Amino acid sequence: MKSRITTAAIGAVAIAALAGCSSTSGAPAASGEAEGAFEPSDVRMIVPFAAGGGSDVSGRAIASGLEEATGATITVENREGGSGAVGYSHFLAQEGNGNYLLASETALLALPLTTDVDFTYESFTPIMKLGDDYTLVVVPGDSEFQTCTDVVDAARADGVVVAVSGAVSLDEVVFTLIEQDQDVEFDRVPFEGGSEVIAGLLGGTVEVGSLNPSEVLGQLESGDLRALCALSEDRYEYEQIADIPTATEQGIDVAFAQWRGFIAPGGISDEARDYWTAAAEEFAASEAYTAYIEENLMQPNALYGDEFVEYLAENSAELEAVVGQ
């Protein structure tokens, strides 16, 4: 059964600075905009999760990279709540407005499969997939668990409390996959973002978490947290985490990546879509993109436009097999 997320009331929607010719939104051209062209104005990058987590890091990196590529000013807005539903629903209300972008991730696909929301990925205009972000299973530094197999054995015997950053997050997906693969069940405590999960682990609220490497690298280096396994196809090549075994090495056949990218509202003009796609391609060719991927220990599998749409369709089908009800 799907749960119902009540979307907060949305304020007046800003008018898009779209092409002067007819467009799906019918919005007038922005001041100084040539006929048939698109020039961004007062651009907003929506992050549908709290500050400090992987989605926030991604959104700010994308905004900075696009600013460098276009010269536009892009303001980042965190609109957390409802495991991402609040931010995505606010974004849905920006139909036709080419001056809005959203830092997107797997929640875009998982929310419509598990929650009664008014959108799917087809409601929006996919622009760019930046790459793939796997997770690490982590525990406090003084935890008795030494491997992911230990966690599974404890869940089977006495139960284990795990953290998930939202009911439809990557964390939820990978823990569900482990449950299905190992025939166990975890007790869950939901949080709104990775930074809150880390606080829960350090404070003893939960025993185990699943976090992207970029979210938790500092705590791993300090010894406050330890990584038990990586939920990736192969071991990481990044030096900082190259020694962490995969779950498969420990007898748990689970590997699943969260993609990260950005989307525009549905119904934007072709000119606006092409503008942001070209900016995305310029960003991907920059040192800023390489730095983001490497600093956040991701896999650089960039896709744009129609190829990104095809990927979303395939990934949505894979997710439905895991979380769809």
Steps between C-alpha positions, in 0.01 A plus 500: 500500500626848419511759778370850443730803516309826538678766301547832675324793342709650226539875463462689175707348223766721342443574130750320276739700286425296189510562129299783352343258253220266601601239761326238710481739794384803305734716710629825349864552411721647770617855474787526252443146366521459124216343303528121518785509753521415868700695755482392866392744768480455878572127469409271791657161570265301723653239731217279633696392807662666800831684486814297562408173327607358165211661311588840642867457405394396151259790456755759605769350276265499201388857566860617525599315183206637303575851623852467365371361170228762446583807706154481657440532873344185647356501852479169685181437701464205739135389515515186709216289633303189417810309387538748214129531413472860621784619277386307194140617545617861522698441184197349326323834549770673290361347177641684198749708699847461351654690790447211742724194533504215753788288627350158444578145604338159542217644712353642177422141398437344841246755625234432233541126556442513876318824577184670375659797324385685192810448286727248331830562326293561185355813663837674466771571243811289570817696416806314631603195695838581657599154616439216741537509879516169688476472878702359786352311793641678805490461878636698798872458558444292814233273348528126554424443132807434286338399170167533323455129561511575874213748453292245310565233764396739778184599312411134466564430869403806704416782259700801383392866487603668173474861387336603175505857369140495386253220444580481126871579507792302363552382858153349503562332166830340595379381841194350329728326250708357786181380672386329182840345432559378856143436619527732799318812618643823638339748738507844339524856632441763227695826476479790254860492378847355526620749762215393731584133442859568607375676814274202573791259468731708716226555757408133526145540364573242230757224459563495125475748215542505123674815383664629185880519535501878465260537793704295741865519392595743776355276772672196349835679500451612861398152613163616634335267247617184324401358161411130499441454127428687178171435319671532163579268210874518561731646761559872469819611332515818708791466740303611808252211478676244279542256789127471574367162379181476298189341648532227236840407639326439834230279351234769452408533134394865503629797298289803413600854403321826555527718192538874539410767250267790437167560334292795382123539536268343247366712219805725454580631155733312267735797524516476879555123487778536243658783698529295818613190311781696335594647838502151651733373228734794559493429874585133435808606303625723781746446782213580740309189388808279533566644845141436609508138383838427658439689825171316546645162396245446222502324163488755212226357277352815345182489288292778344149557370342201327772260617434612856126438447572146378716437804224624731248263341733203550596600856136554592416146391787363712382698802141387458614142541649596839272760658186509285181371665 
